[in-house]
């Protein structure tokens, strides 16, 4: 859903080829996973079915990357509606980081060692993102990177809290023993 | 690798707490290191020992191969003024002095003449985009502006090592990012060593290396690459 609305947003700036839409998407979201071509064309086909975009020009060669897409009036309305609607806040599914830590703890394995090693992986990723952010003056791009940075930061704070909780439980056990 | 700072089995206690319980670390010339860890883990105490501001009860502290903990108070102060720059969380500017006078102060303490000290101070303020604040007193500055002035004051003497204790701790994300960026680029350009104490991951991630403390001991050392 939101991917197709982002594509509508790109087309709201003017008609474009499928290829250019994908490039614009990846440019708008630096530091995020690039969009697959297949995903772009599937979203465009669906938008076309819903009359939110239309093909205004077909190239001589076959293939969706030769077609020029434009947003329709209905597409503009759908875009405006999406932009003003709030997004649900969670619930988030437990990601692999949480699953692994909890499984390790349940089995009585060394979760602290894993948490410390994971911190370095997260810090390195944070470092790359901050360097990427420092290299651009584009406010929108910096905001996209902020989102990734804040998520990594939240993960890092979770890693610290988890390590502290595991550590204090271990200390308690030592004291009691 | 030339080791610039070294702590060996350093112990330091305050009235009821043992802040450092035998900490050993080495910091190379030109590297940037983040000292991290939970509140009360001994981060600031370690930094203050490395800077020769606190004297450990046991263990050794070396600066450029000399035993810092064996020097007297006056000698340590002289060495610090000459070779070290320090940035604290809330700037700690002298409230009665203007921004430019604050920045010029370390040079005046080293007996530079007033004109050249003021010129150097203004040039650092300009470099940090704070030259328009030169004649304002700290009370008139925002947190971010005060930190820029504090960074200029730490760098004006051309120190070999800059210590920063929570340099962005009192600032919001955007102001903190800007002050940190200025600090890092100034340190990089002068080739100084940087030792930062921080609980902020954004700050730790900019360092070459992280030293993690927990309960007064080194829990781990990581390379942030």
Interface residues (C-beta under 8 A of the other chain):
Chain A: X116 X119 X120 X122 X123 X124 X126 X127 X130 X134 X146 X149 X152 X153 X156 X157 X160 X164 X167
Chain B: X38 X173 X181 X201 X202 X204 X205 X206 X210 X212 X214 X219 X220 X222 X223 X224 X225
